[in-house]
């Protein structure tokens, strides 16, 4: 299933489906206009599959949000991304995102 970005309202966004090399470029194009410096939440609870492209998307969204003066928080981080963060030495950065 292709990934889909949807608004939950009040600064909350959700991604569902597969967050991978095929879907990340399109999702990034959809996210960029929303990274305006406000605080927001990204729910990944409905992501069925993810890989390192998903990790790159999260870290870039976090950096872009910070540069604009906002804060991004992630909920429902898939176990596969948690494990990837541990293996790649980025677990602390992922931990920051979910606080």
Phi and psi restraints in degrees (range 20) as a CNS / XPLOR table:
assign (resid 1 and name C) (resid 2 and name N)
       (resid 2 and name CA) (resid 2 and name C) 1.0 -66.8 20.0 2
assign (resid 2 and name N) (resid 2 and name CA)
       (resid 2 and name C) (resid 3 and name N) 1.0 153.4 20.0 2
assign (resid 2 and name C) (resid 3 and name N)
       (resid 3 and name CA) (resid 3 and name C) 1.0 -74.7 20.0 2
assign (resid 3 and name N) (resid 3 and name CA)
       (resid 3 and name C) (resid 4 and name N) 1.0 150.0 20.0 2
assign (resid 3 and name C) (resid 4 and name N)
       (resid 4 and name CA) (resid 4 and name C) 1.0 -139.7 20.0 2
assign (resid 4 and name N) (resid 4 and name CA)
       (resid 4 and name C) (resid 5 and name N) 1.0 134.5 20.0 2
assign (resid 4 and name C) (resid 5 and name N)
       (resid 5 and name CA) (resid 5 and name C) 1.0 -102.7 20.0 2
assign (resid 5 and name N) (resid 5 and name CA)
       (resid 5 and name C) (resid 6 and name N) 1.0 130.4 20.0 2
assign (resid 5 and name C) (resid 6 and name N)
       (resid 6 and name CA) (resid 6 and name C) 1.0 -138.4 20.0 2
assign (resid 6 and name N) (resid 6 and name CA)
       (resid 6 and name C) (resid 7 and name N) 1.0 151.9 20.0 2
assign (resid 6 and name C) (resid 7 and name N)
       (resid 7 and name CA) (resid 7 and name C) 1.0 -89.3 20.0 2
assign (resid 7 and name N) (resid 7 and name CA)
       (resid 7 and name C) (resid 8 and name N) 1.0 130.2 20.0 2
assign (resid 7 and name C) (resid 8 and name N)
       (resid 8 and name CA) (resid 8 and name C) 1.0 -96.3 20.0 2
assign (resid 8 and name N) (resid 8 and name CA)
       (resid 8 and name C) (resid 9 and name N) 1.0 -9.3 20.0 2
assign (resid 8 and name C) (resid 9 and name N)
       (resid 9 and name CA) (resid 9 and name C) 1.0 95.9 20.0 2
assign (resid 9 and name N) (resid 9 and name CA)
       (resid 9 and name C) (resid 10 and name N) 1.0 157.9 20.0 2
assign (resid 9 and name C) (resid 10 and name N)
       (resid 10 and name CA) (resid 10 and name C) 1.0 53.7 20.0 2
assign (resid 10 and name N) (resid 10 and name CA)
       (resid 10 and name C) (resid 11 and name N) 1.0 44.9 20.0 2
assign (resid 10 and name C) (resid 11 and name N)
       (resid 11 and name CA) (resid 11 and name C) 1.0 76.0 20.0 2
assign (resid 11 and name N) (resid 11 and name CA)
       (resid 11 and name C) (resid 12 and name N) 1.0 19.1 20.0 2
assign (resid 11 and name C) (resid 12 and name N)
       (resid 12 and name CA) (resid 12 and name C) 1.0 -112.9 20.0 2
assign (resid 12 and name N) (resid 12 and name CA)
       (resid 12 and name C) (resid 13 and name N) 1.0 132.3 20.0 2
assign (resid 12 and name C) (resid 13 and name N)
       (resid 13 and name CA) (resid 13 and name C) 1.0 -126.7 20.0 2
assign (resid 13 and name N) (resid 13 and name CA)
       (resid 13 and name C) (resid 14 and name N) 1.0 152.8 20.0 2
assign (resid 13 and name C) (resid 14 and name N)
       (resid 14 and name CA) (resid 14 and name C) 1.0 -133.1 20.0 2
assign (resid 14 and name N) (resid 14 and name CA)
       (resid 14 and name C) (resid 15 and name N) 1.0 142.3 20.0 2
assign (resid 14 and name C) (resid 15 and name N)
       (resid 15 and name CA) (resid 15 and name C) 1.0 -114.7 20.0 2
assign (resid 15 and name N) (resid 15 and name CA)
       (resid 15 and name C) (resid 16 and name N) 1.0 133.9 20.0 2
assign (resid 15 and name C) (resid 16 and name N)
       (resid 16 and name CA) (resid 16 and name C) 1.0 -127.4 20.0 2
assign (resid 16 and name N) (resid 16 and name CA)
       (resid 16 and name C) (resid 17 and name N) 1.0 158.3 20.0 2
assign (resid 16 and name C) (resid 17 and name N)
       (resid 17 and name CA) (resid 17 and name C) 1.0 94.4 20.0 2
assign (resid 17 and name N) (resid 17 and name CA)
       (resid 17 and name C) (resid 18 and name N) 1.0 -153.4 20.0 2
assign (resid 17 and name C) (resid 18 and name N)
       (resid 18 and name CA) (resid 18 and name C) 1.0 -94.7 20.0 2
assign (resid 18 and name N) (resid 18 and name CA)
       (resid 18 and name C) (resid 19 and name N) 1.0 121.8 20.0 2
assign (resid 18 and name C) (resid 19 and name N)
       (resid 19 and name CA) (resid 19 and name C) 1.0 -104.9 20.0 2
assign (resid 19 and name N) (resid 19 and name CA)
       (resid 19 and name C) (resid 20 and name N) 1.0 93.1 20.0 2
assign (resid 19 and name C) (resid 20 and name N)
       (resid 20 and name CA) (resid 20 and name C) 1.0 -144.9 20.0 2
assign (resid 20 and name N) (resid 20 and name CA)
       (resid 20 and name C) (resid 21 and name N) 1.0 -169.3 20.0 2
assign (resid 20 and name C) (resid 21 and name N)
       (resid 21 and name CA) (resid 21 and name C) 1.0 -58.1 20.0 2
assign (resid 21 and name N) (resid 21 and name CA)
       (resid 21 and name C) (resid 22 and name N) 1.0 -33.2 20.0 2
assign (resid 21 and name C) (resid 22 and name N)
       (resid 22 and name CA) (resid 22 and name C) 1.0 -75.5 20.0 2
assign (resid 22 and name N) (resid 22 and name CA)
       (resid 22 and name C) (resid 23 and name N) 1.0 -35.7 20.0 2
assign (resid 22 and name C) (resid 23 and name N)
       (resid 23 and name CA) (resid 23 and name C) 1.0 -95.7 20.0 2
assign (resid 23 and name N) (resid 23 and name CA)
       (resid 23 and name C) (resid 24 and name N) 1.0 -24.7 20.0 2
assign (resid 23 and name C) (resid 24 and name N)
       (resid 24 and name CA) (resid 24 and name C) 1.0 -60.7 20.0 2
assign (resid 24 and name N) (resid 24 and name CA)
       (resid 24 and name C) (resid 25 and name N) 1.0 -43.7 20.0 2
assign (resid 24 and name C) (resid 25 and name N)
       (resid 25 and name CA) (resid 25 and name C) 1.0 -58.0 20.0 2
assign (resid 25 and name N) (resid 25 and name CA)
       (resid 25 and name C) (resid 26 and name N) 1.0 -42.0 20.0 2
assign (resid 25 and name C) (resid 26 and name N)
       (resid 26 and name CA) (resid 26 and name C) 1.0 -67.9 20.0 2
assign (resid 26 and name N) (resid 26 and name CA)
       (resid 26 and name C) (resid 27 and name N) 1.0 -42.0 20.0 2
assign (resid 26 and name C) (resid 27 and name N)
       (resid 27 and name CA) (resid 27 and name C) 1.0 -63.9 20.0 2
assign (resid 27 and name N) (resid 27 and name CA)
       (resid 27 and name C) (resid 28 and name N) 1.0 -39.4 20.0 2
assign (resid 27 and name C) (resid 28 and name N)
       (resid 28 and name CA) (resid 28 and name C) 1.0 -61.7 20.0 2
assign (resid 28 and name N) (resid 28 and name CA)
       (resid 28 and name C) (resid 29 and name N) 1.0 -43.5 20.0 2
assign (resid 28 and name C) (resid 29 and name N)
       (resid 29 and name CA) (resid 29 and name C) 1.0 -60.7 20.0 2
assign (resid 29 and name N) (resid 29 and name CA)
       (resid 29 and name C) (resid 30 and name N) 1.0 -33.2 20.0 2
assign (resid 29 and name C) (resid 30 and name N)
       (resid 30 and name CA) (resid 30 and name C) 1.0 -76.4 20.0 2
assign (resid 30 and name N) (resid 30 and name CA)
       (resid 30 and name C) (resid 31 and name N) 1.0 -32.6 20.0 2
assign (resid 30 and name C) (resid 31 and name N)
       (resid 31 and name CA) (resid 31 and name C) 1.0 -77.6 20.0 2
assign (resid 31 and name N) (resid 31 and name CA)
       (resid 31 and name C) (resid 32 and name N) 1.0 -39.2 20.0 2
assign (resid 31 and name C) (resid 32 and name N)
       (resid 32 and name CA) (resid 32 and name C) 1.0 -49.6 20.0 2
assign (resid 32 and name N) (resid 32 and name CA)
       (resid 32 and name C) (resid 33 and name N) 1.0 -47.1 20.0 2
assign (resid 32 and name C) (resid 33 and name N)
       (resid 33 and name CA) (resid 33 and name C) 1.0 -64.7 20.0 2
assign (resid 33 and name N) (resid 33 and name CA)
       (resid 33 and name C) (resid 34 and name N) 1.0 -17.3 20.0 2
assign (resid 33 and name C) (resid 34 and name N)
       (resid 34 and name CA) (resid 34 and name C) 1.0 -92.2 20.0 2
assign (resid 34 and name N) (resid 34 and name CA)
       (resid 34 and name C) (resid 35 and name N) 1.0 -7.5 20.0 2
assign (resid 34 and name C) (resid 35 and name N)
       (resid 35 and name CA) (resid 35 and name C) 1.0 -89.0 20.0 2
assign (resid 35 and name N) (resid 35 and name CA)
       (resid 35 and name C) (resid 36 and name N) 1.0 70.3 20.0 2
assign (resid 35 and name C) (resid 36 and name N)
       (resid 36 and name CA) (resid 36 and name C) 1.0 -102.3 20.0 2
assign (resid 36 and name N) (resid 36 and name CA)
       (resid 36 and name C) (resid 37 and name N) 1.0 12.3 20.0 2
assign (resid 36 and name C) (resid 37 and name N)
       (resid 37 and name CA) (resid 37 and name C) 1.0 97.4 20.0 2
assign (resid 37 and name N) (resid 37 and name CA)
       (resid 37 and name C) (resid 38 and name N) 1.0 -1.4 20.0 2
assign (resid 37 and name C) (resid 38 and name N)
       (resid 38 and name CA) (resid 38 and name C) 1.0 -86.3 20.0 2
assign (resid 38 and name N) (resid 38 and name CA)
       (resid 38 and name C) (resid 39 and name N) 1.0 163.5 20.0 2
assign (resid 38 and name C) (resid 39 and name N)
       (resid 39 and name CA) (resid 39 and name C) 1.0 -81.6 20.0 2
assign (resid 39 and name N) (resid 39 and name CA)
       (resid 39 and name C) (resid 40 and name N) 1.0 139.9 20.0 2
assign (resid 39 and name C) (resid 40 and name N)
       (resid 40 and name CA) (resid 40 and name C) 1.0 -153.1 20.0 2
assign (resid 40 and name N) (resid 40 and name CA)
       (resid 40 and name C) (resid 41 and name N) 1.0 164.4 20.0 2
assign (resid 40 and name C) (resid 41 and name N)
       (resid 41 and name CA) (resid 41 and name C) 1.0 -122.5 20.0 2
assign (resid 41 and name N) (resid 41 and name CA)
       (resid 41 and name C) (resid 42 and name N) 1.0 136.8 20.0 2
assign (resid 41 and name C) (resid 42 and name N)
       (resid 42 and name CA) (resid 42 and name C) 1.0 -116.7 20.0 2
assign (resid 42 and name N) (resid 42 and name CA)
       (resid 42 and name C) (resid 43 and name N) 1.0 118.3 20.0 2
assign (resid 42 and name C) (resid 43 and name N)
       (resid 43 and name CA) (resid 43 and name C) 1.0 -96.7 20.0 2
assign (resid 43 and name N) (resid 43 and name CA)
       (resid 43 and name C) (resid 44 and name N) 1.0 120.3 20.0 2
assign (resid 43 and name C) (resid 44 and name N)
       (resid 44 and name CA) (resid 44 and name C) 1.0 -108.4 20.0 2
assign (resid 44 and name N) (resid 44 and name CA)
       (resid 44 and name C) (resid 45 and name N) 1.0 15.1 20.0 2
assign (resid 44 and name C) (resid 45 and name N)
       (resid 45 and name CA) (resid 45 and name C) 1.0 -61.1 20.0 2
assign (resid 45 and name N) (resid 45 and name CA)
       (resid 45 and name C) (resid 46 and name N) 1.0 -23.5 20.0 2
assign (resid 45 and name C) (resid 46 and name N)
       (resid 46 and name CA) (resid 46 and name C) 1.0 -102.3 20.0 2
assign (resid 46 and name N) (resid 46 and name CA)
       (resid 46 and name C) (resid 47 and name N) 1.0 14.4 20.0 2
assign (resid 46 and name C) (resid 47 and name N)
       (resid 47 and name CA) (resid 47 and name C) 1.0 -77.8 20.0 2
assign (resid 47 and name N) (resid 47 and name CA)
       (resid 47 and name C) (resid 48 and name N) 1.0 123.5 20.0 2
assign (resid 47 and name C) (resid 48 and name N)
       (resid 48 and name CA) (resid 48 and name C) 1.0 -88.6 20.0 2
assign (resid 48 and name N) (resid 48 and name CA)
       (resid 48 and name C) (resid 49 and name N) 1.0 -24.4 20.0 2
assign (resid 48 and name C) (resid 49 and name N)
       (resid 49 and name CA) (resid 49 and name C) 1.0 -156.2 20.0 2
assign (resid 49 and name N) (resid 49 and name CA)
       (resid 49 and name C) (resid 50 and name N) 1.0 144.5 20.0 2
assign (resid 49 and name C) (resid 50 and name N)
       (resid 50 and name CA) (resid 50 and name C) 1.0 -150.4 20.0 2
assign (resid 50 and name N) (resid 50 and name CA)
       (resid 50 and name C) (resid 51 and name N) 1.0 160.1 20.0 2
assign (resid 50 and name C) (resid 51 and name N)
       (resid 51 and name CA) (resid 51 and name C) 1.0 -144.7 20.0 2
assign (resid 51 and name N) (resid 51 and name CA)
       (resid 51 and name C) (resid 52 and name N) 1.0 -163.2 20.0 2
assign (resid 51 and name C) (resid 52 and name N)
       (resid 52 and name CA) (resid 52 and name C) 1.0 -63.2 20.0 2
assign (resid 52 and name N) (resid 52 and name CA)
       (resid 52 and name C) (resid 53 and name N) 1.0 -23.8 20.0 2
assign (resid 52 and name C) (resid 53 and name N)
       (resid 53 and name CA) (resid 53 and name C) 1.0 -64.0 20.0 2
assign (resid 53 and name N) (resid 53 and name CA)
       (resid 53 and name C) (resid 54 and name N) 1.0 -36.4 20.0 2
assign (resid 53 and name C) (resid 54 and name N)
       (resid 54 and name CA) (resid 54 and name C) 1.0 -65.2 20.0 2
assign (resid 54 and name N) (resid 54 and name CA)
       (resid 54 and name C) (resid 55 and name N) 1.0 -40.9 20.0 2
assign (resid 54 and name C) (resid 55 and name N)
       (resid 55 and name CA) (resid 55 and name C) 1.0 -61.8 20.0 2
assign (resid 55 and name N) (resid 55 and name CA)
       (resid 55 and name C) (resid 56 and name N) 1.0 -44.1 20.0 2
assign (resid 55 and name C) (resid 56 and name N)
       (resid 56 and name CA) (resid 56 and name C) 1.0 -61.6 20.0 2
assign (resid 56 and name N) (resid 56 and name CA)
       (resid 56 and name C) (resid 57 and name N) 1.0 -42.0 20.0 2
assign (resid 56 and name C) (resid 57 and name N)
       (resid 57 and name CA) (resid 57 and name C) 1.0 -59.4 20.0 2
assign (resid 57 and name N) (resid 57 and name CA)
       (resid 57 and name C) (resid 58 and name N) 1.0 -46.7 20.0 2
assign (resid 57 and name C) (resid 58 and name N)
       (resid 58 and name CA) (resid 58 and name C) 1.0 -63.4 20.0 2
assign (resid 58 and name N) (resid 58 and name CA)
       (resid 58 and name C) (resid 59 and name N) 1.0 -45.0 20.0 2
assign (resid 58 and name C) (resid 59 and name N)
       (resid 59 and name CA) (resid 59 and name C) 1.0 -67.7 20.0 2
assign (resid 59 and name N) (resid 59 and name CA)
       (resid 59 and name C) (resid 60 and name N) 1.0 -38.0 20.0 2
assign (resid 59 and name C) (resid 60 and name N)
       (resid 60 and name CA) (resid 60 and name C) 1.0 -69.5 20.0 2
assign (resid 60 and name N) (resid 60 and name CA)
       (resid 60 and name C) (resid 61 and name N) 1.0 -40.3 20.0 2
assign (resid 60 and name C) (resid 61 and name N)
       (resid 61 and name CA) (resid 61 and name C) 1.0 -63.4 20.0 2
assign (resid 61 and name N) (resid 61 and name CA)
       (resid 61 and name C) (resid 62 and name N) 1.0 -40.4 20.0 2
assign (resid 61 and name C) (resid 62 and name N)
       (resid 62 and name CA) (resid 62 and name C) 1.0 -63.1 20.0 2
assign (resid 62 and name N) (resid 62 and name CA)
       (resid 62 and name C) (resid 63 and name N) 1.0 -47.1 20.0 2
assign (resid 62 and name C) (resid 63 and name N)
       (resid 63 and name CA) (resid 63 and name C) 1.0 -63.1 20.0 2
assign (resid 63 and name N) (resid 63 and name CA)
       (resid 63 and name C) (resid 64 and name N) 1.0 -43.6 20.0 2
assign (resid 63 and name C) (resid 64 and name N)
       (resid 64 and name CA) (resid 64 and name C) 1.0 -64.9 20.0 2
assign (resid 64 and name N) (resid 64 and name CA)
       (resid 64 and name C) (resid 65 and name N) 1.0 -41.3 20.0 2
assign (resid 64 and name C) (resid 65 and name N)
       (resid 65 and name CA) (resid 65 and name C) 1.0 -63.3 20.0 2
assign (resid 65 and name N) (resid 65 and name CA)
       (resid 65 and name C) (resid 66 and name N) 1.0 -44.6 20.0 2
assign (resid 65 and name C) (resid 66 and name N)
       (resid 66 and name CA) (resid 66 and name C) 1.0 -62.4 20.0 2
assign (resid 66 and name N) (resid 66 and name CA)
       (resid 66 and name C) (resid 67 and name N) 1.0 -44.1 20.0 2
assign (resid 66 and name C) (resid 67 and name N)
       (resid 67 and name CA) (resid 67 and name C) 1.0 -60.5 20.0 2
assign (resid 67 and name N) (resid 67 and name CA)
       (resid 67 and name C) (resid 68 and name N) 1.0 -31.0 20.0 2
assign (resid 67 and name C) (resid 68 and name N)
       (resid 68 and name CA) (resid 68 and name C) 1.0 -85.8 20.0 2
assign (resid 68 and name N) (resid 68 and name CA)
       (resid 68 and name C) (resid 69 and name N) 1.0 -3.7 20.0 2
assign (resid 68 and name C) (resid 69 and name N)
       (resid 69 and name CA) (resid 69 and name C) 1.0 95.8 20.0 2
assign (resid 69 and name N) (resid 69 and name CA)
       (resid 69 and name C) (resid 70 and name N) 1.0 11.6 20.0 2
assign (resid 69 and name C) (resid 70 and name N)
       (resid 70 and name CA) (resid 70 and name C) 1.0 -109.3 20.0 2
assign (resid 70 and name N) (resid 70 and name CA)
       (resid 70 and name C) (resid 71 and name N) 1.0 -175.2 20.0 2
assign (resid 70 and name C) (resid 71 and name N)
       (resid 71 and name CA) (resid 71 and name C) 1.0 -135.4 20.0 2
assign (resid 71 and name N) (resid 71 and name CA)
       (resid 71 and name C) (resid 72 and name N) 1.0 135.6 20.0 2
assign (resid 71 and name C) (resid 72 and name N)
       (resid 72 and name CA) (resid 72 and name C) 1.0 -113.2 20.0 2
assign (resid 72 and name N) (resid 72 and name CA)
       (resid 72 and name C) (resid 73 and name N) 1.0 136.2 20.0 2
assign (resid 72 and name C) (resid 73 and name N)
       (resid 73 and name CA) (resid 73 and name C) 1.0 -125.1 20.0 2
assign (resid 73 and name N) (resid 73 and name CA)
       (resid 73 and name C) (resid 74 and name N) 1.0 141.8 20.0 2
assign (resid 73 and name C) (resid 74 and name N)
       (resid 74 and name CA) (resid 74 and name C) 1.0 -113.0 20.0 2
assign (resid 74 and name N) (resid 74 and name CA)
       (resid 74 and name C) (resid 75 and name N) 1.0 135.0 20.0 2
assign (resid 74 and name C) (resid 75 and name N)
       (resid 75 and name CA) (resid 75 and name C) 1.0 -117.8 20.0 2
assign (resid 75 and name N) (resid 75 and name CA)
       (resid 75 and name C) (resid 76 and name N) 1.0 153.4 20.0 2
assign (resid 75 and name C) (resid 76 and name N)
       (resid 76 and name CA) (resid 76 and name C) 1.0 67.2 20.0 2
assign (resid 76 and name N) (resid 76 and name CA)
       (resid 76 and name C) (resid 77 and name N) 1.0 35.2 20.0 2
assign (resid 76 and name C) (resid 77 and name N)
       (resid 77 and name CA) (resid 77 and name C) 1.0 -59.4 20.0 2
assign (resid 77 and name N) (resid 77 and name CA)
       (resid 77 and name C) (resid 78 and name N) 1.0 120.6 20.0 2
assign (resid 77 and name C) (resid 78 and name N)
       (resid 78 and name CA) (resid 78 and name C) 1.0 -62.2 20.0 2
assign (resid 78 and name N) (resid 78 and name CA)
       (resid 78 and name C) (resid 79 and name N) 1.0 145.9 20.0 2
assign (resid 78 and name C) (resid 79 and name N)
       (resid 79 and name CA) (resid 79 and name C) 1.0 -55.2 20.0 2
assign (resid 79 and name N) (resid 79 and name CA)
       (resid 79 and name C) (resid 80 and name N) 1.0 -36.6 20.0 2
assign (resid 79 and name C) (resid 80 and name N)
       (resid 80 and name CA) (resid 80 and name C) 1.0 -62.1 20.0 2
assign (resid 80 and name N) (resid 80 and name CA)
       (resid 80 and name C) (resid 81 and name N) 1.0 -34.6 20.0 2
assign (resid 80 and name C) (resid 81 and name N)
       (resid 81 and name CA) (resid 81 and name C) 1.0 -75.6 20.0 2
assign (resid 81 and name N) (resid 81 and name CA)
       (resid 81 and name C) (resid 82 and name N) 1.0 -35.4 20.0 2
assign (resid 81 and name C) (resid 82 and name N)
       (resid 82 and name CA) (resid 82 and name C) 1.0 -61.7 20.0 2
assign (resid 82 and name N) (resid 82 and name CA)
       (resid 82 and name C) (resid 83 and name N) 1.0 -46.0 20.0 2
assign (resid 82 and name C) (resid 83 and name N)
       (resid 83 and name CA) (resid 83 and name C) 1.0 -64.5 20.0 2
assign (resid 83 and name N) (resid 83 and name CA)
       (resid 83 and name C) (resid 84 and name N) 1.0 -41.0 20.0 2
assign (resid 83 and name C) (resid 84 and name N)
       (resid 84 and name CA) (resid 84 and name C) 1.0 -63.1 20.0 2
assign (resid 84 and name N) (resid 84 and name CA)
       (resid 84 and name C) (resid 85 and name N) 1.0 -40.3 20.0 2
assign (resid 84 and name C) (resid 85 and name N)
       (resid 85 and name CA) (resid 85 and name C) 1.0 -62.0 20.0 2
assign (resid 85 and name N) (resid 85 and name CA)
       (resid 85 and name C) (resid 86 and name N) 1.0 -38.7 20.0 2
assign (resid 85 and name C) (resid 86 and name N)
       (resid 86 and name CA) (resid 86 and name C) 1.0 -67.0 20.0 2
assign (resid 86 and name N) (resid 86 and name CA)
       (resid 86 and name C) (resid 87 and name N) 1.0 -44.3 20.0 2
assign (resid 86 and name C) (resid 87 and name N)
       (resid 87 and name CA) (resid 87 and name C) 1.0 -67.2 20.0 2
assign (resid 87 and name N) (resid 87 and name CA)
       (resid 87 and name C) (resid 88 and name N) 1.0 -36.3 20.0 2
assign (resid 87 and name C) (resid 88 and name N)
       (resid 88 and name CA) (resid 88 and name C) 1.0 -89.9 20.0 2
assign (resid 88 and name N) (resid 88 and name CA)
       (resid 88 and name C) (resid 89 and name N) 1.0 -2.1 20.0 2
assign (resid 88 and name C) (resid 89 and name N)
       (resid 89 and name CA) (resid 89 and name C) 1.0 79.6 20.0 2
assign (resid 89 and name N) (resid 89 and name CA)
       (resid 89 and name C) (resid 90 and name N) 1.0 16.3 20.0 2
assign (resid 89 and name C) (resid 90 and name N)
       (resid 90 and name CA) (resid 90 and name C) 1.0 -108.4 20.0 2
assign (resid 90 and name N) (resid 90 and name CA)
       (resid 90 and name C) (resid 91 and name N) 1.0 15.2 20.0 2
assign (resid 90 and name C) (resid 91 and name N)
       (resid 91 and name CA) (resid 91 and name C) 1.0 -59.4 20.0 2
assign (resid 91 and name N) (resid 91 and name CA)
       (resid 91 and name C) (resid 92 and name N) 1.0 -37.4 20.0 2
assign (resid 91 and name C) (resid 92 and name N)
       (resid 92 and name CA) (resid 92 and name C) 1.0 -66.8 20.0 2
assign (resid 92 and name N) (resid 92 and name CA)
       (resid 92 and name C) (resid 93 and name N) 1.0 -37.0 20.0 2
assign (resid 92 and name C) (resid 93 and name N)
       (resid 93 and name CA) (resid 93 and name C) 1.0 -65.9 20.0 2
assign (resid 93 and name N) (resid 93 and name CA)
       (resid 93 and name C) (resid 94 and name N) 1.0 -40.4 20.0 2
assign (resid 93 and name C) (resid 94 and name N)
       (resid 94 and name CA) (resid 94 and name C) 1.0 -66.2 20.0 2
assign (resid 94 and name N) (resid 94 and name CA)
       (resid 94 and name C) (resid 95 and name N) 1.0 -36.7 20.0 2
assign (resid 94 and name C) (resid 95 and name N)
       (resid 95 and name CA) (resid 95 and name C) 1.0 -61.7 20.0 2
assign (resid 95 and name N) (resid 95 and name CA)
       (resid 95 and name C) (resid 96 and name N) 1.0 -39.2 20.0 2
assign (resid 95 and name C) (resid 96 and name N)
       (resid 96 and name CA) (resid 96 and name C) 1.0 -60.4 20.0 2
assign (resid 96 and name N) (resid 96 and name CA)
       (resid 96 and name C) (resid 97 and name N) 1.0 -38.4 20.0 2
assign (resid 96 and name C) (resid 97 and name N)
       (resid 97 and name CA) (resid 97 and name C) 1.0 -67.2 20.0 2
assign (resid 97 and name N) (resid 97 and name CA)
       (resid 97 and name C) (resid 98 and name N) 1.0 -29.5 20.0 2
assign (resid 97 and name C) (resid 98 and name N)
       (resid 98 and name CA) (resid 98 and name C) 1.0 -96.2 20.0 2
assign (resid 98 and name N) (resid 98 and name CA)
       (resid 98 and name C) (resid 99 and name N) 1.0 9.4 20.0 2
